[in-house]
Amino acid sequence: MSLKNFVQISRKIVCVGRNYKEHAKELGNPLPQKPVIFLKPPSSYLVEGGGNIRLPPDRTSIDHEIELGVIIENKCSSIKPSEAEDYIGGFCLALDLTDRISQQEAKRGGLPWTLAKGFDTACPVSEFIPKTSVNNAENLQLQLIVNDKLVQNGFTKDMIFNIPYIISYISDYITLDRGDLILTGTPHGVGPITHGDQLNGKLFQTETNNILTQMCFTVE
């Protein structure tokens, strides 16, 4: 199956936390010495036209986090950073929606973040972007607009850990399969969403200011 249908073939969503300095600071977290890794289940995917974002019941603090997604082309395990480029099939824009209160409670108790990160529709994604359409994934601009207000505006060059290192690091512990999605972290500016909000994400090639993709989702 074509990677254009990565949502249908993806076996896992592997996420990197605290990968932008300013985002770590805004949440009061120390800068990581190695990537912070967690998972979202494939059931959390949401594609445009596939419905609205559904907030978990009785939760009042769901945050938006705009991120660059990397889609794996071929199965890989224990690869070097210098080999990582060969295993990238393409990219997407994604939202890592987060139940912040639940996450904070879990962190205080030393417990997993699964319910805070993995609820249904917690991973809205854009269309597939072929690798050949991206000149330099290390110099992209991500924007998120909520109800016509720009709330997140960041650049992939500001990542603490770059994409080849992330892929290599994950592959040392978890075999990556064709169609798997890696979320590479969010820039600063995260904040809450609520019922009726309109979320519009955009991804730009910085050198040309061309829009690589954009996506729009409504919070139910």
Secondary structure, 3 states (H helix, E strand, C coil): CCHHHHHHHCCCEEEEECCEHHHHHHCCCCCCCCCEEEEECHHHEEECCCCCECCCCCCCCEEECEEEEEEECCCECCCCHHHHHHHEEEEEEEECCEEHHHHHHHHHCCCCCHHHHCCCCCEEECCCEEHHHCCCHHHEEEEEEECCEEEEEEEHHHECCCHHHHHHHHHCCCCECCCCEEECCCCCCCEEECCCCEEEEEEEECCCCEEEEEEEEEEC
